[in-house]
Amino acid sequence: MGTSALEQNTSVQIDGAEYRLQRKVSDSCWQLEHTRTKRIHEFEHDQLLRKYADGTLTLVSSGAVAPRESVGSVISGEDHEAAKLRRLYVMAALNVPNTPQAINRAIADVWEKHKTPAKVPSWSSVYRWKTRYSAAKGDFRALVDYAKNKGNRSARYPAEVIELCNQSIETKFLKRERNTIQETLDDAVSRVSRENNLRPDGIALPMPTRRLITRLIQQIPAFDKHSARYGHEAARKAFRSVNGHRITNAPLERAEIDHTILDLFVVDDKTSLPMGRPYVTACIDDYTRCILGIYVGFNPPSYQTVAQCLKDCFRPKVGQ
């Protein structure tokens, strides 16, 4: 049973033609607008009810909020009692301002009288019930909780299976050998089978599927997957953000500074002890690609190394 009604903006079909209830000009007379021709037709309220009874008038839609249950669903006794309890709080808050203080006073009055439920409803819950009830034009079914009809929310696989699958992903998929998803699934099935051999038949673990392995792999950040399978440096190059290069038209229009650590060790001439790997900071002209300045030292990249590099840029370049 729907909640459609003869009210303003309701769409109806009369003898195959679609109309919209535009306004009620008197207690018993409706003006209907033909949706295609936009012509206005007048019908008595009783006349519309007779057409609805003999099937020549059908309700297409209604501006009211329809009840939230699916067609043909049955309200259980427990849900019915819970909806009636919600209605007590809604009726108490129906004509009070929509403020926490006013609604909380109405809730307190109802709870002091009935002492149910065990936990006092919050003002936001009652406000939500009130809004839903008013939008449904007082339809009682709008207060029924249909959360249980949303499907299975419990985990399909126990935590033990998820843990074994994660171990297989760690040892098979996230390796430089880059094993396939099927090889990872085979390893996970083997792990679960070994675990089931040590369990009674009544508490055996369900076997993982390819879909489960794929879902667990998809939850791993892309950078971490690429780093584990191809190396950190390859992942850094693959995922770094590169902006478009600015075009220069003359020398010294744009200079760029970058730092890198040299692939060598410096050894002290006197003690023959290694001093470490030095850093090089270089400034290059974007147009000519000439080196404008350079600084080599053991200090990591900082404003000091940039200052030393710029100092070398400004110095005259004379032969030694």
Backbone bond lengths (Angstrom), bond angles and torsions (degrees), N, CA, C in turn:
res aa  C-N    CA-C-N  psi(-1)  N-CA   C-N-CA  omega(-1)  CA-C   N-CA-C  phi
1 M - - - 1.465 - - 1.517 108.52 -
2 G 1.306 118.71 123.71 1.452 122.48 -178.26 1.510 111.28 -86.58
3 T 1.331 115.03 176.53 1.459 120.56 -179.91 1.518 111.59 -110.81
4 S 1.341 118.27 14.66 1.449 120.24 178.42 1.512 109.85 -64.82
5 A 1.338 115.48 148.23 1.458 120.37 -177.42 1.514 108.75 -147.70
6 L 1.337 115.29 163.47 1.459 120.86 176.46 1.525 107.51 -80.73
7 E 1.321 115.73 92.87 1.449 121.43 179.42 1.519 108.39 -143.63
8 Q 1.308 115.33 171.50 1.457 120.61 -174.94 1.531 111.29 -59.31
9 N 1.361 114.21 139.30 1.463 124.36 179.07 1.510 113.79 73.86
10 T 1.350 117.67 6.02 1.451 119.68 173.88 1.518 109.92 -73.96
11 S 1.333 117.13 135.71 1.461 122.02 177.18 1.522 109.09 -95.11
12 V 1.331 115.36 134.08 1.462 121.38 -179.70 1.526 108.94 -134.28
13 Q 1.302 115.50 159.10 1.459 122.19 173.59 1.529 108.38 -116.75
14 I 1.343 115.69 125.59 1.455 121.76 178.61 1.522 107.54 -121.28
15 D 1.320 116.05 115.45 1.467 122.09 -178.31 1.525 111.57 53.58
16 G 1.330 116.71 39.87 1.456 121.54 177.12 1.507 115.51 86.75
17 A 1.360 119.10 -12.43 1.460 122.60 179.19 1.524 109.21 -96.96
18 E 1.322 116.94 142.07 1.459 121.22 -176.66 1.523 110.29 -96.60
19 Y 1.336 114.62 133.00 1.467 122.25 179.71 1.527 108.71 -128.00
20 R 1.330 114.75 163.38 1.459 121.99 173.81 1.517 108.92 -126.85
21 L 1.350 116.51 127.33 1.459 120.58 178.46 1.528 108.20 -69.08
22 Q 1.339 115.20 106.86 1.459 119.60 -173.64 1.518 112.45 -84.35
23 R 1.332 116.09 -49.87 1.466 118.66 -179.45 1.527 109.02 -160.07
24 K 1.345 115.20 161.31 1.446 122.12 175.85 1.520 107.33 -108.21
25 V 1.347 115.75 107.35 1.464 120.06 -172.57 1.518 112.18 -80.66
26 S 1.327 117.47 -17.41 1.470 121.19 176.17 1.513 108.19 -151.07
27 D 1.321 116.59 -175.78 1.455 119.65 -178.34 1.519 112.28 -64.94
28 S 1.343 117.64 -23.14 1.461 120.04 -173.96 1.525 113.62 -128.47
29 C 1.344 118.51 4.21 1.467 120.77 -173.97 1.532 110.02 -121.81
30 W 1.337 114.97 128.90 1.460 122.28 177.02 1.519 110.45 -110.12
31 Q 1.326 116.36 142.64 1.453 121.55 169.14 1.528 108.75 -102.80
32 L 1.348 116.08 123.33 1.450 122.44 -178.93 1.520 109.53 -111.74
33 E 1.320 116.49 136.45 1.460 121.33 178.56 1.520 109.54 -102.79
34 H 1.346 116.07 126.21 1.463 120.81 175.78 1.533 107.96 -69.08
35 T 1.336 117.08 122.84 1.462 119.71 -172.71 1.523 112.87 -67.15
36 R 1.346 118.49 -22.39 1.462 120.00 -178.30 1.519 111.43 -94.46
37 T 1.313 116.97 -47.63 1.471 120.29 -176.47 1.521 112.80 -91.55
38 K 1.358 118.76 -14.81 1.457 124.65 -178.00 1.539 113.04 64.57
39 R 1.336 116.91 15.77 1.469 120.44 176.29 1.522 109.06 -79.00
40 I 1.343 115.86 148.14 1.453 123.29 -178.33 1.520 109.46 -96.51
41 H 1.325 116.92 129.43 1.463 123.36 176.96 1.523 108.31 -123.30
42 E 1.317 116.14 145.03 1.462 120.94 179.93 1.522 110.44 -111.07
43 F 1.333 115.57 134.47 1.460 122.57 178.63 1.521 108.00 -134.25
44 E 1.336 114.89 143.15 1.451 119.82 171.93 1.532 109.40 -74.54
45 H 1.318 115.39 149.55 1.464 120.40 -178.96 1.534 111.05 -60.01
46 D 1.334 116.15 -43.34 1.471 119.48 178.48 1.515 110.90 -63.73
47 Q 1.338 116.56 -35.40 1.462 120.27 179.20 1.528 110.44 -64.61
48 L 1.320 116.90 -39.80 1.466 119.72 177.93 1.518 110.86 -66.52
49 L 1.326 117.33 -38.43 1.462 120.15 179.03 1.522 111.14 -65.57
50 R 1.359 117.22 -39.17 1.472 119.74 177.91 1.523 110.52 -65.13
51 K 1.355 117.10 -40.42 1.459 119.61 178.22 1.533 110.95 -64.20
52 Y 1.340 115.29 -36.12 1.461 118.19 178.32 1.530 110.52 -67.56
53 A 1.356 116.02 -37.53 1.460 119.89 -179.11 1.528 111.99 -67.82
54 D 1.346 117.40 -38.56 1.473 118.74 -178.66 1.528 112.96 -88.51
55 G 1.331 117.73 2.25 1.454 121.19 173.18 1.517 115.78 89.21
56 T 1.331 119.05 0.83 1.470 120.47 178.89 1.524 112.08 -81.84
57 L 1.331 117.59 -12.51 1.461 122.19 176.11 1.521 108.34 -120.46
58 T 1.309 115.74 128.61 1.459 121.47 177.07 1.520 108.89 -127.02
59 L 1.319 115.61 143.75 1.453 121.78 179.32 1.528 108.57 -85.85
60 V 1.340 115.30 125.09 1.463 120.30 -179.45 1.520 110.57 -88.72
61 S 1.317 117.45 -49.36 1.459 121.64 179.27 1.508 108.33 -157.19
62 S 1.298 114.94 170.12 1.459 120.49 -179.44 1.499 109.05 -141.19
63 G 1.305 115.36 150.34 1.456 119.42 177.39 1.504 112.96 -74.25
64 A 1.329 119.19 -14.08 1.453 121.44 179.63 1.508 110.02 -76.19
65 V 1.334 116.38 157.18 1.448 121.71 178.03 1.511 108.77 -77.93
66 A 1.290 116.34 125.94 1.460 121.29 -179.17 1.514 109.58 -74.36
67 P 1.324 117.67 154.55 1.457 119.42 177.39 1.509 110.36 -61.99
68 R 1.340 116.04 154.63 1.439 120.86 -169.64 1.520 112.63 -84.64
69 E 1.312 119.73 -8.73 1.451 119.48 -177.81 1.511 110.60 -83.22
70 S 1.304 116.72 156.58 1.455 121.70 177.69 1.516 109.79 -75.11
71 V 1.334 114.64 160.38 1.457 120.03 -177.84 1.523 109.54 -64.14
72 G 1.300 116.39 132.02 1.454 120.84 176.60 1.516 114.18 87.50
73 S 1.352 118.26 -2.31 1.457 119.67 -179.41 1.523 109.76 -74.50
74 V 1.308 115.39 153.17 1.455 122.02 -177.29 1.519 108.19 -115.95
75 I 1.330 116.66 133.41 1.453 121.45 178.52 1.518 108.80 -83.22
76 S 1.324 116.10 123.58 1.461 120.01 -179.91 1.520 110.03 -73.08
77 G 1.342 114.94 165.73 1.454 119.31 -179.93 1.508 112.51 -63.20
78 E 1.330 117.43 -38.89 1.460 120.72 179.81 1.526 110.76 -65.38
79 D 1.349 116.92 -43.81 1.461 120.08 178.51 1.524 110.95 -66.06
80 H 1.314 116.59 -35.36 1.465 120.64 179.50 1.522 110.82 -64.68
81 E 1.333 116.76 -42.89 1.458 120.32 178.95 1.528 111.09 -66.70
82 A 1.339 116.43 -38.14 1.463 119.40 178.84 1.527 110.89 -66.35
83 A 1.341 116.59 -37.22 1.459 119.93 178.26 1.527 110.90 -67.67
84 K 1.316 117.47 -37.34 1.463 120.08 177.78 1.531 110.72 -65.36
85 L 1.324 116.60 -37.82 1.454 119.86 177.61 1.532 110.56 -66.12
86 R 1.320 116.54 -39.96 1.461 119.71 177.12 1.516 111.10 -63.18
87 R 1.339 116.26 -35.58 1.457 120.01 -178.76 1.526 111.21 -65.05
88 L 1.348 117.54 -32.90 1.465 120.03 176.91 1.529 111.04 -59.04
89 Y 1.319 115.67 -44.91 1.468 119.28 -179.99 1.527 111.33 -71.38
90 V 1.339 116.82 -36.20 1.464 120.14 179.68 1.521 110.21 -65.19
91 M 1.334 117.52 -44.75 1.453 120.20 -178.64 1.522 111.17 -64.25
92 A 1.347 116.74 -33.51 1.460 119.34 178.60 1.524 111.64 -70.37
93 A 1.337 116.44 -31.32 1.467 120.71 -177.98 1.518 112.92 -99.50
94 L 1.326 117.68 3.87 1.462 120.31 -172.34 1.519 112.16 -66.18
95 N 1.301 117.63 -38.22 1.465 121.35 -174.67 1.527 113.40 -109.61
96 V 1.334 116.22 19.96 1.469 119.64 177.45 1.524 108.43 -107.35
97 P 1.320 118.37 158.39 1.469 120.26 179.02 1.525 111.70 -60.86
98 N 1.317 115.48 151.98 1.460 121.18 -178.86 1.527 110.76 -84.29
99 T 1.311 115.74 59.26 1.462 122.11 177.21 1.524 108.55 -120.25
100 P 1.330 118.67 150.86 1.468 120.06 179.58 1.517 112.91 -57.12
101 Q 1.329 117.28 -38.38 1.468 119.40 -177.38 1.531 111.13 -66.35
102 A 1.334 116.84 -46.15 1.467 119.85 -177.53 1.523 110.97 -68.36
103 I 1.314 117.82 -43.09 1.470 119.97 -178.96 1.519 110.66 -68.60
104 N 1.330 117.59 -37.58 1.470 119.64 178.55 1.523 111.24 -63.67
105 R 1.341 118.05 -36.35 1.479 120.18 176.88 1.532 110.16 -64.65
106 A 1.330 116.88 -41.33 1.468 119.54 178.58 1.526 110.89 -65.74
107 I 1.330 116.71 -39.23 1.465 120.01 178.31 1.528 110.31 -64.03
108 A 1.333 116.80 -42.70 1.468 120.29 -179.13 1.521 111.43 -62.49
109 D 1.335 117.49 -38.73 1.466 120.23 179.73 1.533 110.60 -63.69
110 V 1.326 117.19 -43.37 1.473 120.06 -178.98 1.523 110.46 -68.17
111 W 1.341 116.29 -43.07 1.464 118.60 -176.98 1.529 111.73 -67.95
112 E 1.323 117.98 -36.51 1.465 120.41 177.37 1.520 111.29 -63.90
113 K 1.321 115.85 -29.04 1.471 119.83 -177.71 1.519 112.06 -83.29
114 H 1.344 117.73 -38.79 1.465 120.35 -172.48 1.531 113.23 -110.52
115 K 1.359 118.44 -19.54 1.462 122.56 179.15 1.528 112.37 54.60
116 T 1.280 117.07 36.78 1.461 122.35 178.78 1.522 108.51 -149.55
117 P 1.327 117.82 143.53 1.472 129.42 -1.48 1.517 111.94 -73.98
118 A 1.338 115.72 -178.41 1.461 119.25 -176.75 1.520 111.32 -62.47
119 K 1.314 116.49 -37.21 1.464 121.42 177.88 1.517 108.57 -103.86
120 V 1.305 116.70 126.59 1.462 121.28 -177.70 1.533 109.29 -65.68
121 P 1.331 118.48 131.25 1.470 119.64 178.48 1.517 111.55 -62.83
122 S 1.298 116.33 146.28 1.463 120.59 177.33 1.525 109.70 -76.96
123 W 1.329 116.15 159.14 1.458 119.54 -178.71 1.528 111.07 -65.69
124 S 1.350 117.42 -31.81 1.467 119.36 179.19 1.517 111.40 -67.75
125 S 1.338 117.60 -36.08 1.469 119.92 177.50 1.523 110.96 -66.41
126 V 1.322 115.92 -45.12 1.464 119.11 179.42 1.527 110.55 -64.59
127 Y 1.325 116.86 -39.07 1.470 119.42 177.04 1.522 110.52 -62.27
128 R 1.338 118.06 -39.76 1.464 121.37 178.13 1.529 110.64 -65.54
129 W 1.344 117.54 -42.25 1.466 119.89 176.83 1.523 110.81 -63.34
130 K 1.301 116.12 -41.31 1.462 121.15 -179.67 1.527 110.88 -62.47
131 T 1.314 117.23 -44.36 1.466 120.82 179.29 1.518 111.14 -63.37
132 R 1.327 115.79 -42.89 1.458 120.04 179.93 1.526 111.20 -65.81
133 Y 1.314 116.48 -40.84 1.471 121.41 -179.08 1.527 110.58 -66.74
134 S 1.331 117.17 -41.15 1.467 120.48 -179.54 1.520 110.72 -69.29
135 A 1.330 117.61 -40.12 1.462 120.65 179.97 1.516 111.89 -65.61
136 A 1.333 116.45 -29.74 1.465 120.53 178.79 1.517 112.72 -87.48
137 K 1.335 117.38 13.81 1.468 121.94 177.84 1.527 112.15 58.11
138 G 1.336 116.20 39.35 1.453 120.01 178.13 1.508 114.42 79.17
139 D 1.325 118.11 16.14 1.464 120.80 178.56 1.527 108.82 -72.04
140 F 1.311 116.50 121.78 1.457 123.00 -176.22 1.529 111.61 -61.44
141 R 1.328 116.78 -33.18 1.465 120.37 -175.29 1.526 112.60 -67.60
142 A 1.325 118.33 -16.31 1.460 120.49 178.31 1.519 112.20 -67.27
143 L 1.344 117.58 -15.55 1.456 121.59 -179.66 1.511 113.26 -95.70
144 V 1.331 117.27 -0.17 1.462 120.68 179.09 1.520 108.79 -79.24
145 D 1.316 116.11 136.83 1.467 121.51 179.07 1.518 108.62 -88.46
146 Y 1.332 116.06 116.16 1.457 121.49 -179.41 1.526 111.66 -107.65
147 A 1.343 116.82 24.61 1.460 119.37 -179.16 1.525 111.65 -62.85
148 K 1.331 117.33 -29.04 1.460 119.22 -178.08 1.525 111.88 -70.06
149 N 1.353 117.51 -15.11 1.462 120.35 179.60 1.521 112.87 -87.77
150 K 1.324 117.90 4.14 1.454 120.71 -176.61 1.523 113.20 -80.34
151 G 1.300 118.01 -2.18 1.454 119.96 178.96 1.518 111.57 106.54
152 N 1.331 114.26 179.21 1.453 120.69 -177.97 1.520 109.76 -74.83
153 R 1.345 116.59 120.53 1.444 121.52 179.19 1.535 112.17 -103.12
154 S 1.325 118.17 -4.79 1.455 120.62 -179.03 1.521 110.33 -81.91
155 A 1.334 116.01 155.47 1.458 120.84 -179.09 1.518 110.08 -68.81
156 R 1.334 115.89 138.02 1.463 120.20 -179.11 1.514 111.18 -76.52
157 Y 1.323 116.12 -34.19 1.453 121.12 -177.71 1.522 109.63 -111.91
158 P 1.341 117.77 137.80 1.476 119.50 177.61 1.522 110.76 -68.35
159 A 1.322 114.56 166.65 1.470 119.89 -176.82 1.522 111.69 -62.93
160 E 1.352 117.77 -30.32 1.467 120.01 -179.83 1.530 111.08 -62.94
161 V 1.342 117.33 -40.57 1.461 120.55 179.85 1.526 110.45 -67.61
162 I 1.333 116.91 -41.50 1.457 120.31 178.65 1.520 110.52 -61.67
163 E 1.329 117.16 -41.21 1.460 120.70 179.95 1.526 111.13 -64.62
164 L 1.326 117.63 -42.99 1.462 120.57 178.84 1.526 111.19 -65.44
165 C 1.325 117.04 -37.74 1.468 120.15 177.46 1.530 111.05 -65.97
166 N 1.325 116.61 -39.85 1.466 119.69 177.91 1.524 111.19 -64.65
167 Q 1.325 116.62 -35.40 1.463 119.37 176.22 1.523 111.00 -64.71
168 S 1.325 117.16 -40.48 1.459 120.40 177.92 1.523 111.29 -65.36
169 I 1.314 116.58 -40.12 1.471 120.01 178.13 1.518 110.19 -63.82
170 E 1.336 116.00 -39.66 1.462 120.28 -179.02 1.520 111.62 -66.77
171 T 1.326 117.17 -41.00 1.468 120.89 -174.36 1.525 113.39 -90.04
172 K 1.317 118.14 -17.58 1.468 120.40 -177.05 1.524 112.45 -114.28
173 F 1.328 116.56 -58.34 1.468 119.52 -171.66 1.529 111.67 -75.55
174 L 1.338 118.01 -42.38 1.462 121.89 -176.03 1.518 110.81 -88.46
175 K 1.301 116.56 52.63 1.459 122.69 178.54 1.515 109.29 -130.67
176 R 1.366 114.92 159.32 1.455 119.39 -178.74 1.531 111.75 -67.54
177 E 1.354 116.98 -17.10 1.471 118.86 175.17 1.520 111.98 -69.95
178 R 1.360 116.52 -17.90 1.466 123.52 176.67 1.539 111.96 54.43
179 N 1.331 114.17 58.60 1.461 119.78 176.03 1.526 110.26 -66.27
180 T 1.321 116.93 154.99 1.459 122.73 -176.40 1.522 110.73 -80.55
181 I 1.328 115.33 170.71 1.465 120.41 177.07 1.524 110.32 -64.44
182 Q 1.332 117.62 -37.22 1.460 120.41 -179.86 1.520 111.09 -64.64
183 E 1.333 117.36 -40.65 1.460 119.92 177.00 1.522 111.07 -65.54
184 T 1.323 116.59 -36.15 1.462 120.09 176.00 1.522 110.75 -66.16
185 L 1.336 117.18 -41.49 1.468 120.78 177.44 1.521 111.09 -62.60
186 D 1.328 117.92 -42.75 1.469 120.66 179.23 1.521 111.10 -60.55
187 D 1.324 117.24 -39.92 1.461 120.29 178.23 1.521 111.02 -66.85
188 A 1.354 116.95 -39.48 1.463 120.03 178.61 1.528 111.29 -65.81
189 V 1.330 117.45 -41.15 1.474 120.88 177.66 1.519 110.35 -62.46
190 S 1.332 116.20 -39.11 1.465 119.66 178.61 1.520 111.20 -64.81
191 R 1.317 117.46 -40.39 1.463 120.36 179.12 1.524 111.42 -65.08
192 V 1.349 116.61 -44.01 1.461 120.01 179.83 1.526 110.63 -65.98
193 S 1.327 117.05 -37.41 1.469 120.25 179.08 1.523 111.04 -64.01
194 R 1.335 116.98 -41.83 1.463 119.31 177.83 1.523 111.14 -64.05
195 E 1.336 116.42 -37.00 1.461 119.30 177.70 1.523 111.52 -67.91
196 N 1.335 117.68 -39.05 1.469 121.14 179.96 1.525 111.60 -67.14
197 N 1.330 117.88 -28.59 1.464 120.10 178.16 1.528 111.80 -65.33
198 L 1.339 116.40 -20.30 1.456 120.83 179.89 1.521 112.20 -101.10
199 R 1.325 117.48 6.25 1.463 122.06 -178.28 1.531 110.12 -116.27
200 P 1.342 116.74 152.18 1.473 119.14 170.63 1.526 110.64 -63.89
201 D 1.328 115.67 156.25 1.471 119.97 -177.16 1.518 112.21 -61.24
202 G 1.329 117.09 -29.85 1.460 119.42 -176.12 1.516 114.28 -72.04
203 I 1.328 118.03 -19.09 1.465 120.34 -178.50 1.528 110.72 -123.35
204 A 1.324 116.33 31.73 1.467 120.01 178.25 1.528 110.39 -68.52
205 L 1.319 116.57 146.29 1.458 122.30 -179.06 1.527 110.18 -81.40
206 P 1.333 117.51 143.75 1.472 119.35 176.19 1.521 110.91 -70.47
207 M 1.328 115.71 148.33 1.451 120.62 -179.33 1.532 110.67 -75.45
208 P 1.324 117.73 136.93 1.470 119.54 177.36 1.523 111.47 -70.45
209 T 1.303 115.33 157.48 1.461 121.53 179.90 1.527 109.31 -117.25
210 R 1.331 114.96 167.46 1.463 119.84 177.59 1.527 110.49 -61.97
211 R 1.326 116.03 -34.89 1.459 119.64 179.55 1.527 110.93 -63.06
212 L 1.338 117.48 -39.43 1.464 120.68 178.73 1.520 110.57 -65.55
213 I 1.327 117.21 -45.93 1.464 120.67 179.88 1.520 110.07 -61.28
214 T 1.325 117.05 -42.90 1.469 120.44 179.71 1.514 110.94 -62.94
215 R 1.337 117.44 -40.99 1.468 120.49 -179.87 1.516 111.17 -65.39
216 L 1.326 117.85 -41.21 1.463 120.62 179.34 1.523 111.27 -66.65
217 I 1.332 116.83 -36.35 1.467 120.03 178.32 1.521 110.21 -68.30
218 Q 1.333 117.15 -38.58 1.457 120.70 -179.88 1.520 112.08 -65.43
219 Q 1.332 117.90 -24.04 1.459 121.08 179.17 1.525 112.66 -76.22
220 I 1.326 117.56 -14.05 1.459 121.21 179.06 1.520 108.50 -79.43
221 P 1.331 119.54 133.89 1.469 120.71 178.27 1.527 111.65 -54.96
222 A 1.320 116.09 141.45 1.459 121.08 -175.81 1.525 111.79 -60.60
223 F 1.330 117.02 -37.91 1.465 119.97 -179.97 1.524 110.39 -63.76
224 D 1.337 116.77 -42.29 1.465 119.86 -179.50 1.520 110.97 -65.21
225 K 1.332 117.89 -39.97 1.472 120.24 177.79 1.513 111.47 -63.22
226 H 1.330 116.33 -46.76 1.461 120.39 -179.06 1.522 110.42 -64.63
227 S 1.324 117.46 -38.68 1.453 121.14 179.91 1.523 111.45 -65.60
228 A 1.340 117.44 -40.53 1.463 120.65 -178.85 1.528 111.86 -70.55
229 R 1.335 117.49 -32.87 1.467 120.90 -174.25 1.534 112.60 -93.77
230 Y 1.320 118.03 -26.08 1.461 120.54 -175.32 1.526 113.44 -124.53
231 G 1.326 118.19 -8.41 1.452 120.91 -178.13 1.512 111.89 105.38
232 H 1.336 115.57 152.67 1.461 120.35 -176.75 1.523 111.86 -66.14
233 E 1.324 117.36 -40.89 1.460 119.80 -177.91 1.528 111.06 -65.13
234 A 1.337 116.70 -39.54 1.460 119.95 177.58 1.520 111.15 -65.51
235 A 1.337 117.29 -37.69 1.463 120.29 178.19 1.518 110.95 -68.16
236 R 1.331 116.61 -38.82 1.461 119.59 179.69 1.524 110.99 -63.82
237 K 1.330 116.94 -40.25 1.460 120.04 178.91 1.529 111.53 -71.16
238 A 1.327 116.52 -34.94 1.464 119.55 -177.02 1.512 112.68 -73.53
239 F 1.334 117.73 -29.93 1.460 120.60 -173.06 1.520 113.69 -109.88
240 R 1.319 118.26 0.58 1.454 118.38 179.58 1.521 109.68 -72.14
241 S 1.317 115.80 151.35 1.465 121.96 -178.83 1.516 108.90 -89.64
242 V 1.339 116.71 126.91 1.451 122.30 -179.27 1.516 108.59 -120.12
243 N 1.326 116.84 119.32 1.460 121.31 177.58 1.523 110.41 -89.19
244 G 1.308 116.27 163.42 1.446 120.50 178.97 1.526 111.37 -64.99
245 H 1.335 116.67 141.53 1.466 120.89 -177.23 1.529 110.01 -79.25
246 R 1.332 115.24 138.15 1.457 119.94 179.85 1.529 109.56 -81.48
247 I 1.312 117.23 131.47 1.459 122.45 -177.88 1.521 109.63 -83.01
248 T 1.343 116.16 131.17 1.464 121.73 175.96 1.520 109.39 -110.94
249 N 1.345 116.43 154.35 1.469 121.98 -174.32 1.520 113.27 -121.54
250 A 1.332 119.06 0.08 1.464 120.41 -177.75 1.520 109.21 -156.28
251 P 1.342 117.37 156.36 1.464 120.03 176.91 1.527 111.49 -61.99
252 L 1.298 115.37 150.61 1.467 124.35 178.37 1.535 113.42 60.69
253 E 1.318 117.13 13.47 1.474 119.26 175.20 1.526 110.75 -73.80
254 R 1.309 116.20 -32.54 1.465 120.60 -179.07 1.525 108.11 -151.29
255 A 1.329 115.63 132.87 1.463 121.67 177.04 1.527 108.80 -123.61
256 E 1.313 116.17 149.16 1.457 122.06 -177.55 1.522 109.29 -127.40
257 I 1.309 116.03 139.38 1.461 122.81 179.65 1.524 108.92 -119.12
258 D 1.308 116.01 135.37 1.464 120.74 177.76 1.530 108.69 -143.27
259 H 1.333 115.01 160.98 1.461 121.98 -177.67 1.523 108.34 -124.19
260 T 1.311 115.60 149.66 1.460 120.82 173.22 1.517 108.29 -155.51
261 I 1.313 115.56 154.43 1.459 121.01 176.78 1.523 107.93 -96.45
262 L 1.319 116.06 132.11 1.460 120.79 -176.02 1.521 111.23 -73.94
263 D 1.315 115.35 146.61 1.457 121.66 -177.98 1.529 109.60 -88.66
264 L 1.318 116.28 57.70 1.463 121.92 179.13 1.528 109.22 -159.72
265 F 1.323 115.66 161.80 1.456 122.14 177.09 1.523 108.70 -111.81
266 V 1.320 115.76 138.19 1.452 121.69 175.39 1.529 108.43 -92.94
267 V 1.335 116.13 130.44 1.464 122.03 -178.37 1.526 108.88 -113.31
268 D 1.319 116.92 134.03 1.460 121.55 178.76 1.534 110.11 -66.45
269 D 1.363 116.58 131.86 1.457 120.75 -176.88 1.526 112.36 -66.31
270 K 1.326 117.73 -31.68 1.449 120.70 -174.67 1.520 112.07 -88.01
271 T 1.357 116.93 -45.07 1.464 120.14 -175.24 1.523 113.02 -96.65
272 S 1.337 116.14 -13.78 1.477 121.56 -176.85 1.529 112.51 61.33
273 L 1.320 116.94 21.72 1.460 121.72 177.69 1.532 109.29 -92.91
274 P 1.318 117.78 140.29 1.476 119.85 178.49 1.525 110.57 -69.02
275 M 1.319 115.53 134.47 1.470 121.19 179.96 1.521 112.32 -98.08
276 G 1.318 117.23 -12.75 1.457 120.68 177.83 1.520 111.70 118.48
277 R 1.317 115.60 -176.03 1.461 122.82 -179.97 1.526 108.43 -98.02
278 P 1.311 118.84 123.39 1.467 121.16 -178.35 1.524 112.01 -81.11
279 Y 1.322 115.29 158.91 1.466 123.27 173.81 1.528 108.33 -99.21
280 V 1.309 116.08 147.70 1.448 121.29 173.65 1.522 107.99 -121.53
281 T 1.327 116.16 130.96 1.464 123.43 175.74 1.520 107.29 -115.76
282 A 1.317 116.99 120.86 1.466 121.51 -175.50 1.517 109.82 -125.22
283 C 1.342 114.75 143.49 1.463 122.72 175.44 1.517 107.55 -114.77
284 I 1.318 117.63 125.75 1.453 122.28 -174.73 1.524 109.69 -124.67
285 D 1.330 115.22 140.34 1.459 120.84 176.78 1.524 108.70 -76.95
286 D 1.331 116.65 128.13 1.458 120.60 -174.18 1.528 112.25 -67.68
287 Y 1.316 118.23 -33.39 1.469 120.80 -174.94 1.521 111.58 -81.92
288 T 1.332 116.96 -49.47 1.461 120.77 -175.92 1.522 112.70 -91.96
289 R 1.313 118.03 -15.76 1.457 124.67 -176.74 1.517 111.97 64.07
290 C 1.341 117.56 23.39 1.455 122.34 176.64 1.524 110.40 -84.94
291 I 1.331 116.12 146.23 1.451 120.97 176.85 1.528 108.66 -77.90
292 L 1.320 117.47 118.02 1.458 121.43 -179.63 1.518 112.22 -87.73
293 G 1.294 117.27 -31.00 1.456 121.02 -179.57 1.511 110.43 -164.68
294 I 1.324 115.65 157.74 1.454 120.58 -177.54 1.515 109.28 -149.98
295 Y 1.314 116.15 147.29 1.458 121.84 176.39 1.522 107.97 -142.08
296 V 1.338 115.37 130.92 1.461 121.66 179.65 1.521 107.63 -122.31
297 G 1.315 117.00 129.38 1.457 121.10 179.81 1.511 110.72 -167.81
298 F 1.333 114.97 178.69 1.459 120.52 -178.59 1.525 112.80 -94.80
299 N 1.334 118.05 -3.64 1.457 120.69 177.55 1.532 109.51 -74.96
300 P 1.307 118.19 134.84 1.472 119.82 176.45 1.522 110.83 -66.02
301 P 1.339 118.89 161.92 1.470 121.58 -178.09 1.518 111.86 -53.44
302 S 1.338 115.34 128.28 1.457 121.56 -179.38 1.516 108.36 -160.98
303 Y 1.329 115.58 -179.08 1.467 118.40 178.31 1.524 111.13 -65.15
304 Q 1.361 117.91 -25.81 1.450 120.95 178.72 1.530 111.40 -68.96
305 T 1.327 117.28 -42.96 1.466 119.80 178.47 1.524 110.74 -66.95
306 V 1.352 117.45 -35.58 1.460 120.48 176.74 1.535 109.92 -65.47
307 A 1.335 116.44 -40.82 1.461 119.58 179.69 1.528 111.18 -64.39
308 Q 1.330 117.37 -40.64 1.455 120.43 178.31 1.526 111.43 -65.24
309 C 1.341 116.17 -38.34 1.468 120.29 178.28 1.532 110.47 -66.26
310 L 1.334 117.41 -42.93 1.471 120.41 178.46 1.536 111.04 -65.50
311 K 1.319 116.03 -35.18 1.462 119.31 177.63 1.520 111.09 -61.79
312 D 1.340 116.21 -40.20 1.458 119.90 177.16 1.523 111.47 -68.61
313 C 1.360 116.61 -30.42 1.467 119.67 177.57 1.532 110.77 -64.95
314 F 1.327 116.59 -38.33 1.459 120.16 -174.09 1.534 112.20 -81.72
315 R 1.308 116.95 -18.42 1.459 119.36 -179.08 1.530 110.15 -72.28
316 P 1.317 117.70 149.13 1.479 120.47 175.35 1.520 110.72 -68.06
317 K 1.309 114.89 141.94 1.467 120.45 -179.17 1.530 107.82 -95.62
318 V 1.306 114.87 102.98 1.463 120.60 -179.45 1.506 109.53 -119.50
319 G 1.295 116.77 147.46 1.449 120.75 -179.99 1.505 111.99 -71.29
320 Q 1.302 116.38 148.58 1.467 122.08 -179.94 1.531 110.06 -87.71
